[in-house]
Amino acid sequence: MTEVFVRVEVDPGPAHEDGLSLRFKRAGEALAVRSVPYESDEGLAGRWEAHAVDDPDGLSRGAATAVLVEDSSDGQAWVVLGGRQGLLLVHEDTRATARVPYLLLSASASLR
């Protein structure tokens, strides 16, 4: 049976200093994603590779997962999940990196 909620559980580390625990109401099934549209805090926009990481250094990389969830402002949105240390994002053009606990993207966002 599919869970009603999608849980985001991130340990303290580079993606979130204090750690994070959230839940979203599921509106669809999970899918693996390789890249997402994103703009970093520094203003670098474009496509970013999305990696799930379980270690603070980001050396152990796995597949990120996206799940369609209910969103109070847009109706539905994608939540992109990583591992215990969140997501490691790598800009496809510059190879710059960013660490985030999770992403919440528009349901119309182009996920690959």
C-alpha positions in Angstrom: 0.0 0.0 0.0 1.3 3.5 -0.9 1.9 5.8 2.0 -0.4 8.8 2.3 2.5 11.1 3.2 5.9 11.7 1.7 8.5 12.3 4.4 11.6 14.4 4.1 14.1 13.4 6.7 17.5 15.2 6.5 20.3 14.8 9.2 22.2 17.9 10.3 24.9 18.7 7.8 25.8 20.8 4.7 22.2 20.7 3.3 20.6 21.9 6.6 22.6 22.9 9.6 20.0 21.6 12.2 18.5 18.8 10.1 15.0 18.7 8.9 11.8 16.7 9.2 8.8 17.5 7.0 5.9 15.7 5.4 3.8 16.4 2.3 0.5 14.8 1.3 1.2 12.4 -1.6 -0.7 13.1 -4.9 1.2 10.6 -7.1 3.8 7.9 -7.4 7.6 8.4 -7.0 9.9 8.5 -10.0 13.7 8.7 -10.3 15.1 12.0 -11.6 18.5 12.8 -13.0 18.2 16.6 -13.5 15.9 19.5 -12.5 15.6 23.2 -13.2 17.0 25.2 -10.4 18.4 28.7 -9.5 21.0 28.7 -6.7 21.1 31.3 -3.9 24.0 32.8 -5.9 21.7 33.3 -9.0 23.1 30.5 -11.1 20.1 29.2 -13.1 19.7 26.3 -15.5 19.6 22.5 -15.4 21.2 20.8 -12.4 22.0 17.1 -12.0 20.2 15.9 -8.8 22.0 13.3 -6.6 20.7 11.8 -3.3 23.6 11.8 -0.7 23.9 10.1 2.6 27.3 11.4 3.7 28.3 15.0 4.5 31.0 15.0 1.9 28.6 14.0 -0.9 30.8 11.2 -2.1 28.2 8.5 -1.9 25.6 9.5 -4.6 22.4 7.8 -5.5 19.3 8.6 -7.5 17.1 11.5 -6.5 13.4 10.9 -6.3 10.5 13.1 -7.2 6.9 12.7 -6.0 3.9 14.8 -6.9 2.4 16.2 -3.7 -0.5 18.5 -2.7 0.5 22.1 -2.5 -1.8 24.8 -1.0 -0.7 27.5 -3.5 -0.5 25.6 -6.8 -2.7 22.6 -6.1 0.1 20.2 -6.8 3.9 20.4 -6.9 6.9 18.1 -7.2 8.9 17.4 -4.1 12.4 16.2 -5.0 14.0 14.1 -2.3 17.6 13.0 -1.6 19.2 10.9 1.1 20.0 11.4 4.7 22.2 14.4 3.8 19.6 15.8 1.3 20.5 16.6 -2.3 23.7 17.5 -4.1 23.0 19.5 -7.2 25.6 19.9 -9.9 25.1 22.6 -12.6 25.3 20.9 -15.9 27.2 23.7 -17.7 29.6 25.1 -15.0 29.8 22.0 -12.7 29.1 24.4 -9.7 27.5 22.6 -6.8 24.8 23.3 -4.3 23.5 21.4 -1.3 19.8 21.6 -0.4 17.7 19.4 1.9 14.9 19.0 -0.7 13.3 20.9 -3.6 9.7 21.9 -4.1 9.1 22.6 -7.8 6.1 23.5 -9.9 4.0 20.6 -11.2 4.8 21.9 -14.7 8.6 21.8 -14.1 10.6 19.7 -16.6 12.1 16.8 -14.7 14.4 14.4 -16.4 
